Amino acid sequence: MALKELEVRYATKRQKDYKLADGEGLYLLVRPNGSKLWRMKYRFDGKEKLLSFGRYPDLSLAEARLRRAEARVALGQGRDPGASNKKPAGKTFEQAARAWHENREAHLDEGHARRLMTRLERDAFPVIGHRPLQSITSADVLAMVRAVEARGALDVSRRIKQHVSQIYRFAIPQGWADQDPSAYLSDLLKPKPRVRHMARVGLQELPALVQAIDSYDGEENPRRRAVTRAALLFTLLTWARTNEARLARWDEFEGLDGSEPLFSVGAASINTPNNTARSSSVSSTNPALATNPPSSIS
């Protein structure tokens, strides 16, 4: 039967060594001095062998299981997981990551490519960037991801894990690595919090909403504050979608000085099956014009 975290945590010392088995060769060795050591017994080439993974709690139960999974993958590939790796160090993680990024950069949006590299430089390179690809284990990647989760950045932690996997998939066919150490981590990541959608605004609440928008002062820069107020009111009064207002262009507005001004949302700005344009009429008495929307158009 598999061990539980509480069993490991509260295992007490005895007069002699004893073992707590977790299955598939993995067990916790509890010494008379109270130390708790992870071991894995396995057979290779007809001989019984032993792997030492580390000390609990420095190495958690989940991390010990990752080491066991890595060892079993090696055995399945006909390799001795306890044999010393005599291969040259090869490329470091940072070298491989930059090569992977350079290979993809031409096909990525400039902003997305920059954000991707920023994530790696901030969260991955300081931890494993200097390490040879071959030396990085699942436990190493998990520790890096846990550090990102600890600051509450759950979406970033998932992206970092995804980037590590993509980098290894890029490296393996080129002979820089043998396996992806992030392959077993998906079930260990903390779940993202459930999205809480804001409730709709009732008709009786509209006046208070408009007043709140009109008195908005959440920006230090006066122009940005005015643009934000104008964009919110414009979106509310024209039923434009958020992106339609944010990405509006001058050529989508007609007759702003006339009696029947027209806001025509371009086909490239909307996401519909046929990608067809739609129009939104703004009458000359519509308060949206009083917000001076042209000043907020980029």
DOPATOR-341211 format. One record per residue (C-alpha): residue in three letters; residue number from 1; chain; x, y, z. Coordinates in steps of 0.25 Angstrom, whole numbers, plus 5000, padded with zeros to 4 digits. Example, Ala and Ser with C-alpha at 12.3 -4.5 7.8 and 13.67 -1.06 7.14 Angstrom:
BEGIN
+------+-----+------+------+------+------+
: code : pos : unit :    u :    v :    w :
+------+-----+------+------+------+------+
:  ala :   1 :    A : 5049 : 4982 : 5031 :
:  ser :   2 :    A : 5055 : 4996 : 5029 :
+------+-----+------+------+------+------+
//
This chain:
BEGIN
+------+-----+------+------+------+------+
: code : pos : unit :    u :    v :    w :
+------+-----+------+------+------+------+
:  met :   1 :    A : 5000 : 5000 : 5000 :
:  ala :   2 :    A : 5005 : 5014 : 4996 :
:  leu :   3 :    A : 5010 : 5023 : 5008 :
:  lys :   4 :    A : 5003 : 5035 : 5012 :
:  glu :   5 :    A : 5010 : 5048 : 5015 :
:  leu :   6 :    A : 5006 : 5047 : 5030 :
:  glu :   7 :    A : 5012 : 5034 : 5032 :
:  val :   8 :    A : 5025 : 5039 : 5026 :
:  arg :   9 :    A : 5024 : 5052 : 5035 :
:  tyr :  10 :    A : 5021 : 5045 : 5048 :
:  ala :  11 :    A : 5030 : 5032 : 5046 :
:  thr :  12 :    A : 5037 : 5031 : 5059 :
:  lys :  13 :    A : 5051 : 5025 : 5062 :
:  arg :  14 :    A : 5053 : 5012 : 5068 :
:  gln :  15 :    A : 5065 : 5004 : 5073 :
:  lys :  16 :    A : 5067 : 4998 : 5060 :
:  asp :  17 :    A : 5066 : 5002 : 5045 :
:  tyr :  18 :    A : 5052 : 5000 : 5039 :
:  lys :  19 :    A : 5046 : 5002 : 5026 :
:  leu :  20 :    A : 5033 : 5008 : 5021 :
:  ala :  21 :    A : 5030 : 5003 : 5007 :
:  asp :  22 :    A : 5023 : 5012 : 4997 :
:  gly :  23 :    A : 5023 : 5001 : 4986 :
:  glu :  24 :    A : 5031 : 4998 : 4973 :
:  gly :  25 :    A : 5044 : 4997 : 4981 :
:  leu :  26 :    A : 5043 : 5011 : 4988 :
:  tyr :  27 :    A : 5043 : 5012 : 5003 :
:  leu :  28 :    A : 5047 : 5021 : 5014 :
:  leu :  29 :    A : 5058 : 5016 : 5023 :
:  val :  30 :    A : 5057 : 5021 : 5037 :
:  arg :  31 :    A : 5070 : 5021 : 5045 :
:  pro :  32 :    A : 5071 : 5020 : 5061 :
:  asn :  33 :    A : 5076 : 5034 : 5061 :
:  gly :  34 :    A : 5063 : 5039 : 5055 :
:  ser :  35 :    A : 5068 : 5042 : 5041 :
:  lys :  36 :    A : 5059 : 5037 : 5029 :
:  leu :  37 :    A : 5065 : 5033 : 5016 :
:  trp :  38 :    A : 5059 : 5030 : 5003 :
:  arg :  39 :    A : 5063 : 5017 : 4996 :
:  met :  40 :    A : 5059 : 5010 : 4984 :
:  lys :  41 :    A : 5062 : 4995 : 4982 :
:  tyr :  42 :    A : 5063 : 4990 : 4967 :
:  arg :  43 :    A : 5069 : 4979 : 4959 :
:  phe :  44 :    A : 5078 : 4981 : 4947 :
:  asp :  45 :    A : 5085 : 4971 : 4938 :
:  gly :  46 :    A : 5080 : 4960 : 4948 :
:  lys :  47 :    A : 5086 : 4967 : 4960 :
:  glu :  48 :    A : 5079 : 4974 : 4972 :
:  lys :  49 :    A : 5083 : 4989 : 4973 :
:  leu :  50 :    A : 5080 : 5001 : 4982 :
:  leu :  51 :    A : 5078 : 5015 : 4979 :
:  ser :  52 :    A : 5079 : 5026 : 4989 :
:  phe :  53 :    A : 5070 : 5038 : 4987 :
:  gly :  54 :    A : 5072 : 5047 : 4999 :
:  arg :  55 :    A : 5067 : 5051 : 5012 :
:  tyr :  56 :    A : 5053 : 5054 : 5017 :
:  pro :  57 :    A : 5048 : 5065 : 5018 :
:  asp :  58 :    A : 5059 : 5071 : 5009 :
:  leu :  59 :    A : 5053 : 5062 : 4998 :
:  ser :  60 :    A : 5037 : 5061 : 5000 :
:  leu :  61 :    A : 5029 : 5048 : 4997 :
:  ala :  62 :    A : 5024 : 5054 : 4984 :
:  glu :  63 :    A : 5039 : 5057 : 4979 :
:  ala :  64 :    A : 5043 : 5043 : 4983 :
:  arg :  65 :    A : 5032 : 5037 : 4975 :
:  leu :  66 :    A : 5037 : 5046 : 4963 :
:  arg :  67 :    A : 5051 : 5040 : 4965 :
:  arg :  68 :    A : 5045 : 5026 : 4965 :
:  ala :  69 :    A : 5038 : 5029 : 4952 :
:  glu :  70 :    A : 5051 : 5034 : 4946 :
:  ala :  71 :    A : 5058 : 5021 : 4950 :
:  arg :  72 :    A : 5047 : 5013 : 4944 :
:  val :  73 :    A : 5048 : 5020 : 4931 :
:  ala :  74 :    A : 5063 : 5018 : 4930 :
:  leu :  75 :    A : 5060 : 5003 : 4933 :
:  gly :  76 :    A : 5050 : 5002 : 4923 :
:  gln :  77 :    A : 5060 : 5008 : 4913 :
:  gly :  78 :    A : 5070 : 4997 : 4917 :
:  arg :  79 :    A : 5079 : 5007 : 4925 :
:  asp :  80 :    A : 5084 : 5005 : 4939 :
:  pro :  81 :    A : 5078 : 5017 : 4947 :
:  gly :  82 :    A : 5089 : 5016 : 4957 :
:  ala :  83 :    A : 5101 : 5016 : 4947 :
:  ser :  84 :    A : 5109 : 5029 : 4947 :
:  asn :  85 :    A : 5106 : 5038 : 4934 :
:  lys :  86 :    A : 5120 : 5039 : 4927 :
:  lys :  87 :    A : 5114 : 5047 : 4916 :
:  pro :  88 :    A : 5120 : 5061 : 4914 :
:  ala :  89 :    A : 5113 : 5072 : 4921 :
:  gly :  90 :    A : 5107 : 5077 : 4908 :
:  lys :  91 :    A : 5098 : 5089 : 4907 :
:  thr :  92 :    A : 5093 : 5096 : 4919 :
:  phe :  93 :    A : 5078 : 5099 : 4920 :
:  glu :  94 :    A : 5080 : 5114 : 4917 :
:  gln :  95 :    A : 5087 : 5111 : 4904 :
:  ala :  96 :    A : 5077 : 5101 : 4900 :
:  ala :  97 :    A : 5066 : 5111 : 4904 :
:  arg :  98 :    A : 5072 : 5122 : 4896 :
:  ala :  99 :    A : 5074 : 5113 : 4884 :
:  trp : 100 :    A : 5059 : 5109 : 4885 :
:  his : 101 :    A : 5054 : 5123 : 4886 :
:  glu : 102 :    A : 5062 : 5128 : 4874 :
:  asn : 103 :    A : 5057 : 5116 : 4866 :
:  arg : 104 :    A : 5042 : 5121 : 4869 :
:  glu : 105 :    A : 5044 : 5136 : 4870 :
:  ala : 106 :    A : 5041 : 5139 : 4855 :
:  his : 107 :    A : 5027 : 5132 : 4857 :
:  leu : 108 :    A : 5023 : 5139 : 4870 :
:  asp : 109 :    A : 5017 : 5153 : 4872 :
:  glu : 110 :    A : 5028 : 5162 : 4877 :
:  gly : 111 :    A : 5022 : 5165 : 4890 :
:  his : 112 :    A : 5019 : 5150 : 4893 :
:  ala : 113 :    A : 5033 : 5146 : 4889 :
:  arg : 114 :    A : 5038 : 5157 : 4899 :
:  arg : 115 :    A : 5029 : 5152 : 4910 :
:  leu : 116 :    A : 5033 : 5138 : 4908 :
:  met : 117 :    A : 5048 : 5141 : 4910 :
:  thr : 118 :    A : 5045 : 5150 : 4922 :
:  arg : 119 :    A : 5038 : 5138 : 4929 :
:  leu : 120 :    A : 5050 : 5129 : 4926 :
:  glu : 121 :    A : 5060 : 5140 : 4931 :
:  arg : 122 :    A : 5053 : 5143 : 4943 :
:  asp : 123 :    A : 5048 : 5129 : 4948 :
:  ala : 124 :    A : 5056 : 5118 : 4941 :
:  phe : 125 :    A : 5070 : 5123 : 4938 :
:  pro : 126 :    A : 5074 : 5127 : 4952 :
:  val : 127 :    A : 5070 : 5113 : 4957 :
:  ile : 128 :    A : 5074 : 5103 : 4946 :
:  gly : 129 :    A : 5080 : 5112 : 4935 :
:  his : 130 :    A : 5094 : 5108 : 4938 :
:  arg : 131 :    A : 5091 : 5093 : 4939 :
:  pro : 132 :    A : 5094 : 5083 : 4928 :
:  leu : 133 :    A : 5081 : 5078 : 4922 :
:  gln : 134 :    A : 5085 : 5064 : 4925 :
:  ser : 135 :    A : 5087 : 5067 : 4940 :
:  ile : 136 :    A : 5073 : 5074 : 4942 :
:  thr : 137 :    A : 5063 : 5064 : 4949 :
:  ser : 138 :    A : 5048 : 5065 : 4951 :
:  ala : 139 :    A : 5050 : 5069 : 4965 :
:  asp : 140 :    A : 5059 : 5081 : 4961 :
:  val : 141 :    A : 5048 : 5086 : 4951 :
:  leu : 142 :    A : 5037 : 5084 : 4962 :
:  ala : 143 :    A : 5045 : 5092 : 4972 :
:  met : 144 :    A : 5046 : 5103 : 4962 :
:  val : 145 :    A : 5031 : 5103 : 4959 :
:  arg : 146 :    A : 5028 : 5102 : 4974 :
:  ala : 147 :    A : 5035 : 5115 : 4976 :
:  val : 148 :    A : 5027 : 5122 : 4965 :
:  glu : 149 :    A : 5014 : 5116 : 4972 :
:  ala : 150 :    A : 5018 : 5122 : 4985 :
:  arg : 151 :    A : 5017 : 5136 : 4981 :
:  gly : 152 :    A : 5003 : 5133 : 4976 :
:  ala : 153 :    A : 5006 : 5133 : 4961 :
:  leu : 154 :    A : 4999 : 5120 : 4957 :
:  asp : 155 :    A : 4997 : 5123 : 4943 :
:  val : 156 :    A : 5012 : 5127 : 4941 :
:  ser : 157 :    A : 5016 : 5114 : 4948 :
:  arg : 158 :    A : 5008 : 5106 : 4938 :
:  arg : 159 :    A : 5014 : 5114 : 4927 :
:  ile : 160 :    A : 5028 : 5112 : 4932 :
:  lys : 161 :    A : 5026 : 5097 : 4933 :
:  gln : 162 :    A : 5021 : 5097 : 4919 :
:  his : 163 :    A : 5033 : 5104 : 4914 :
:  val : 164 :    A : 5042 : 5094 : 4920 :
:  ser : 165 :    A : 5035 : 5083 : 4913 :
:  gln : 166 :    A : 5036 : 5090 : 4900 :
:  ile : 167 :    A : 5051 : 5093 : 4902 :
:  tyr : 168 :    A : 5054 : 5078 : 4904 :
:  arg : 169 :    A : 5045 : 5074 : 4893 :
:  phe : 170 :    A : 5054 : 5083 : 4884 :
:  ala : 171 :    A : 5067 : 5078 : 4891 :
:  ile : 172 :    A : 5064 : 5063 : 4890 :
:  pro : 173 :    A : 5065 : 5061 : 4875 :
:  gln : 174 :    A : 5078 : 5069 : 4875 :
:  gly : 175 :    A : 5084 : 5059 : 4885 :
:  trp : 176 :    A : 5085 : 5070 : 4896 :
:  ala : 177 :    A : 5076 : 5062 : 4905 :
:  asp : 178 :    A : 5070 : 5048 : 4907 :
:  gln : 179 :    A : 5057 : 5051 : 4914 :
:  asp : 180 :    A : 5048 : 5062 : 4918 :
:  pro : 181 :    A : 5048 : 5064 : 4933 :
:  ser : 182 :    A : 5035 : 5072 : 4933 :
:  ala : 183 :    A : 5027 : 5060 : 4928 :
:  tyr : 184 :    A : 5022 : 5055 : 4941 :
:  leu : 185 :    A : 5019 : 5069 : 4947 :
:  ser : 186 :    A : 5005 : 5072 : 4942 :
:  asp : 187 :    A : 4997 : 5065 : 4953 :
:  leu : 188 :    A : 5006 : 5072 : 4964 :
:  leu : 189 :    A : 5003 : 5086 : 4960 :
:  lys : 190 :    A : 4994 : 5094 : 4968 :
:  pro : 191 :    A : 4980 : 5096 : 4962 :
:  lys : 192 :    A : 4977 : 5110 : 4957 :
:  pro : 193 :    A : 4966 : 5117 : 4965 :
:  arg : 194 :    A : 4952 : 5116 : 4960 :
:  val : 195 :    A : 4949 : 5128 : 4951 :
:  arg : 196 :    A : 4939 : 5137 : 4957 :
:  his : 197 :    A : 4930 : 5145 : 4947 :
:  met : 198 :    A : 4925 : 5158 : 4951 :
:  ala : 199 :    A : 4910 : 5158 : 4953 :
:  arg : 200 :    A : 4902 : 5166 : 4942 :
:  val : 201 :    A : 4898 : 5181 : 4946 :
:  gly : 202 :    A : 4883 : 5183 : 4948 :
:  leu : 203 :    A : 4876 : 5194 : 4942 :
:  gln : 204 :    A : 4874 : 5201 : 4955 :
:  glu : 205 :    A : 4889 : 5201 : 4957 :
:  leu : 206 :    A : 4893 : 5207 : 4944 :
:  pro : 207 :    A : 4892 : 5222 : 4949 :
:  ala : 208 :    A : 4902 : 5218 : 4960 :
:  leu : 209 :    A : 4911 : 5211 : 4950 :
:  val : 210 :    A : 4911 : 5223 : 4941 :
:  gln : 211 :    A : 4914 : 5232 : 4953 :
:  ala : 212 :    A : 4925 : 5223 : 4957 :
:  ile : 213 :    A : 4932 : 5223 : 4943 :
:  asp : 214 :    A : 4930 : 5238 : 4942 :
:  ser : 215 :    A : 4937 : 5240 : 4955 :
:  tyr : 216 :    A : 4948 : 5230 : 4953 :
:  asp : 217 :    A : 4962 : 5235 : 4958 :
:  gly : 218 :    A : 4970 : 5222 : 4958 :
:  glu : 219 :    A : 4981 : 5227 : 4949 :
:  glu : 220 :    A : 4992 : 5236 : 4954 :
:  asn : 221 :    A : 4994 : 5242 : 4940 :
:  pro : 222 :    A : 4982 : 5252 : 4937 :
:  arg : 223 :    A : 4982 : 5248 : 4922 :
:  arg : 224 :    A : 4981 : 5233 : 4924 :
:  arg : 225 :    A : 4970 : 5235 : 4935 :
:  ala : 226 :    A : 4962 : 5243 : 4925 :
:  val : 227 :    A : 4964 : 5233 : 4914 :
:  thr : 228 :    A : 4960 : 5222 : 4923 :
:  arg : 229 :    A : 4947 : 5229 : 4927 :
:  ala : 230 :    A : 4944 : 5232 : 4912 :
:  ala : 231 :    A : 4947 : 5218 : 4908 :
:  leu : 232 :    A : 4938 : 5212 : 4919 :
:  leu : 233 :    A : 4926 : 5221 : 4916 :
:  phe : 234 :    A : 4928 : 5220 : 4901 :
:  thr : 235 :    A : 4927 : 5204 : 4903 :
:  leu : 236 :    A : 4915 : 5205 : 4911 :
:  leu : 237 :    A : 4907 : 5215 : 4902 :
:  thr : 238 :    A : 4911 : 5208 : 4889 :
:  trp : 239 :    A : 4910 : 5194 : 4893 :
:  ala : 240 :    A : 4924 : 5192 : 4887 :
:  arg : 241 :    A : 4932 : 5180 : 4892 :
:  thr : 242 :    A : 4944 : 5183 : 4900 :
:  asn : 243 :    A : 4954 : 5180 : 4889 :
:  glu : 244 :    A : 4946 : 5188 : 4879 :
:  ala : 245 :    A : 4947 : 5200 : 4887 :
:  arg : 246 :    A : 4962 : 5198 : 4891 :
:  leu : 247 :    A : 4966 : 5195 : 4877 :
:  ala : 248 :    A : 4957 : 5205 : 4870 :
:  arg : 249 :    A : 4964 : 5212 : 4858 :
:  trp : 250 :    A : 4961 : 5226 : 4853 :
:  asp : 251 :    A : 4956 : 5220 : 4839 :
:  glu : 252 :    A : 4945 : 5213 : 4847 :
:  phe : 253 :    A : 4938 : 5226 : 4850 :
:  glu : 254 :    A : 4929 : 5234 : 4840 :
:  gly : 255 :    A : 4922 : 5247 : 4841 :
:  leu : 256 :    A : 4926 : 5250 : 4855 :
:  asp : 257 :    A : 4922 : 5265 : 4853 :
:  gly : 258 :    A : 4909 : 5261 : 4846 :
:  ser : 259 :    A : 4895 : 5258 : 4851 :
:  glu : 260 :    A : 4897 : 5243 : 4849 :
:  pro : 261 :    A : 4911 : 5238 : 4853 :
:  leu : 262 :    A : 4915 : 5224 : 4851 :
:  phe : 263 :    A : 4924 : 5215 : 4858 :
:  ser : 264 :    A : 4927 : 5203 : 4848 :
:  val : 265 :    A : 4935 : 5192 : 4855 :
:  gly : 266 :    A : 4945 : 5186 : 4845 :
:  ala : 267 :    A : 4945 : 5171 : 4841 :
:  ala : 268 :    A : 4959 : 5169 : 4846 :
:  ser : 269 :    A : 4955 : 5174 : 4860 :
:  ile : 270 :    A : 4944 : 5164 : 4863 :
:  asn : 271 :    A : 4944 : 5149 : 4865 :
:  thr : 272 :    A : 4932 : 5143 : 4857 :
:  pro : 273 :    A : 4931 : 5131 : 4849 :
:  asn : 274 :    A : 4930 : 5139 : 4836 :
:  asn : 275 :    A : 4939 : 5150 : 4841 :
:  thr : 276 :    A : 4929 : 5160 : 4836 :
:  ala : 277 :    A : 4928 : 5175 : 4840 :
:  arg : 278 :    A : 4917 : 5180 : 4848 :
:  ser : 279 :    A : 4913 : 5195 : 4850 :
:  ser : 280 :    A : 4908 : 5202 : 4863 :
:  ser : 281 :    A : 4901 : 5216 : 4861 :
:  val : 282 :    A : 4903 : 5227 : 4870 :
:  ser : 283 :    A : 4893 : 5238 : 4870 :
:  ser : 284 :    A : 4896 : 5252 : 4871 :
:  thr : 285 :    A : 4890 : 5253 : 4884 :
:  asn : 286 :    A : 4896 : 5241 : 4889 :
:  pro : 287 :    A : 4904 : 5244 : 4902 :
:  ala : 288 :    A : 4916 : 5236 : 4896 :
:  leu : 289 :    A : 4920 : 5248 : 4888 :
:  ala : 290 :    A : 4920 : 5256 : 4900 :
:  thr : 291 :    A : 4931 : 5248 : 4905 :
:  asn : 292 :    A : 4940 : 5253 : 4894 :
:  pro : 293 :    A : 4943 : 5238 : 4889 :
:  pro : 294 :    A : 4953 : 5243 : 4878 :
:  ser : 295 :    A : 4963 : 5248 : 4888 :
:  ser : 296 :    A : 4964 : 5233 : 4894 :
:  ile : 297 :    A : 4966 : 5227 : 4880 :
:  ser : 298 :    A : 4980 : 5222 : 4878 :
+------+-----+------+------+------+------+
//
